[in-house]
Every structure is written in C-alpha cells, then in structure tokens.
Amino acid sequence: MKNIKKIILIIIIIFITFCIFKVIKKEHTVKYKIDKYSIKEHFYISNDHYYDLIIKDKKNTYIYTLNIDLNKNKKIIKNIEEFKSNELTCIVSTYKKNDEKGVYCNLGKQQVSINYLQNTNNPDFKKINKKLKKYNLKFPKENNTKKYYKNLIIYQKNIPNDNLYFIWNYKGVYVIGNNKVSYKKFLDYDLYDNVMDCVVSDYYVLFDNSSVNGIENVYYYDINKDKVTSFKLKQKLTKDSYINGVVEDLIYVTDRKQKKEYTINIKDKTIEEIDNDQTKYLVYDNYKKKELSKSDYFMNDVFFDNNLIVDKKVTNSKELKKEYNYYYFIEENKLYKALDTVKSEKILLAELDNIKDWLVKDREVILLVDDTIYSYTEQYGLRKILITNELNYNYENIYEMWKK
C-alpha cells in the first residue's frame, strides 16, 4: 500500500513539474523531417507566440514566421504538399491542432511573397492557385476605393482594423483609420519642419519646438477619448533636443545642449532626468537595453529604432534595418527581408519605384513613394494607404502609425 502511495506521489510530482515547465517555457528549437523536407522550428514568446520555420529540400528553402498559439507545442507541422509550374515552386504547410494553412513560394531560387506574385500577375502562380482551391485559401486583395478628405486621398478599406495613421499638417494632425478620418488642431501657428512627434501608448504626441527659448509645451491626442490636451514640462528642454524612441510607454528625449537624457510619461504628465551622473546614457538597440559612455552617446544622434545599419552578410545595400529577428532592406526598388539565423536567404516581399523613405514598426513596413504612403504586412501584403501632395515637398517626421 505504501509503495502504491509513493508511486502516485511521484506521478503527481512529475505531472506538476511538467505543467510548471510548460507554463514558464518561453523558447525551444527542434529539427525534424517530413518526407523530403528538413525542418528547423524555433518557438519563442515576444508579446505573443511565434514560430520561425525553415523548411528545406535539395532545391529550395522556405522561411516564414507564424504568429499562432499552439500551446507551445513542438514539431507543429503535420504535412507539406508541393505544387510546381515551370520555375515557380510552392508548398502548403498544414499544422497539428490547428486549421491554419500557409502557402510559400520560390521563383527560381528566390523566395517571394504571394503578394508579389499577385502584383506581378505571375502566370505560373495563376496555374498553381487553381490547384490550391481544395484548401479553400483566401488571399487578401488591395481595395482601390477612394475617400476624399480635405487634401487627402485615402484608401480606407486597405487600413487594418487595429491601425491608425497620423499625418502632421502644419497646425494639427490628420487621424486616419478604416472607419474614421478627422483633423485635430494643436497649434495656432504653422510648424513646417523639424517636427518633434511620436506615438506612445494610446497617444499621438507633439513637442512644440517652435520657440528659440526652448521646449516647454507638450500636446497630445488621446486616441480613446478622441481629444487633444496639453501640459507644460516642469523641466524645460532646449530647442536642440530630439526624441530617441519609445520604450514601455515612456518617451526618451535627449537634450544635446545640456547633455542630458530624459524620460517623459504622457499619462502622468511628468519628465524625469535619467540618473546617470552624466557618465552613462541608456540606449535600446532592437528592444535590448544597453549603456553608452558620454563620448559615444553624443558622437551621433541615437535612435532606438529604424536605424540604418551595415551587415554585408545580409546585403551590400545601405538601406538596411533590423526589427526583432528580421532584417529588412531595399535593393533596386525591391523590398526584402531575411531571418537573422539565415542571413543569406533573402525573401522578396514587394517592388515599388522611387522609395524615398521607409520605416518598420511592429513587423509592418511603411513605404513612402512620391506623394503616396504604402503599407506592407505578411497578412495583407502591399497596400496603398493614402495620397497627399504635401509629401512631395515635406515628408520627414510628419507621418506616424499606431497599432492597437
């Protein structure tokens, strides 16, 4: 009887241990095979559940990331089916304990997005797509319905439900969503250039840097209350200040003249100098915190995201950025990305002529071409968001995006 109790106790302990491990586990990497395919699967948590998947056969490599909750399971792929037409080869992956399906394609040796194949009217993809009907897949299409508002042309149906776009317009900001468009006035005078703005939490924020006497007034639009409010900073910043970035609902600002770094909390309407004895300054590089010496910090302006970087293992292009575990870059008017564990395997996402500015925010790429703003996401592909003639003349720091 005692032995039975011991066995039951051991089983209970093992079960509890397994459950605890299952709950706290944040990452795993496994390798396995399905038919002719070798698969490397990396699970991790970054605000949500993600799987990076690298699928290889003798000829092709397919790389993609799934944002999907499968209870942290391993070896999630159940089956892979291949479709081929001339130089185009596509696979469909199906998953255990989930009905989601994904299509991933290589054109020759180059992995390309489905959206790219659609936008280039690839005839081989049209043939393959007919064979994919049994999977009941739906590929999003761009909607060209226009909405006119003041001097904007807006493609409202192309905007995801959880997104808002902000365009600064001299005295205020346009607020643009898929079911609302409005203009919110901030100032009684025009602010043309050197706009010092950002999005933090549920606020669009503008620092009024128009006065030679420094920055004291902060204006913000509350997305939830649909209201513009302002407050005065208790610690005035000099005009020679700039925004480093946003981390955990705090705006980091550097005053070049005073050699000081601050955090500003919009919700509490407070400003705090970072207590670093002016010897160490805080920097967030791809969301990882580090410190720089005073000389290194003030050698160049420091921005926490959308920095242009150099990595010849990824590309020779000077237009290279990194967010989370992906590199994004532009070569000859083509937008690519590459997973950081396989830098040489670039994925062609989209093609646009004359890209003059771009940024990456929460896995969405915003691209500016002439007078038009485009958005690229894995879910929706390349979509036109809005057109305004103002972007032909002035575009630096005047557009922002908010995501719920």
Protein Blocks (a to p, Z undefined) as FASTA:
>chain_A
ZZmmmmmmmmmmmmmmmmmmmmmpgbdcddddehjbccddddddehiacdddddddfkbc
cdddddddehhpahkbfbdcdddehjbccdddddehiabdcddddehjaccdfklmmmno
paklmmmmmmmmmnopacddddfbdcdehjaccdfklpcfkbccdddehjaccdddfkbc
cdddfbfcdcfbhpacddehjbccdddfkbfnbpfbdcdddfklopacddddfbdcdfkb
cdfbdcehiacdddfklopacdddfklopacdddehomaccddeehiacdddfklmmmpc
cdfbhpacddfklomcfbdcdehjbccddeehiacdddfklmmlccdfbdcehiabdcde
ehiacddehjaccdddfklopadfbdcfklmmomghpaccddZZ
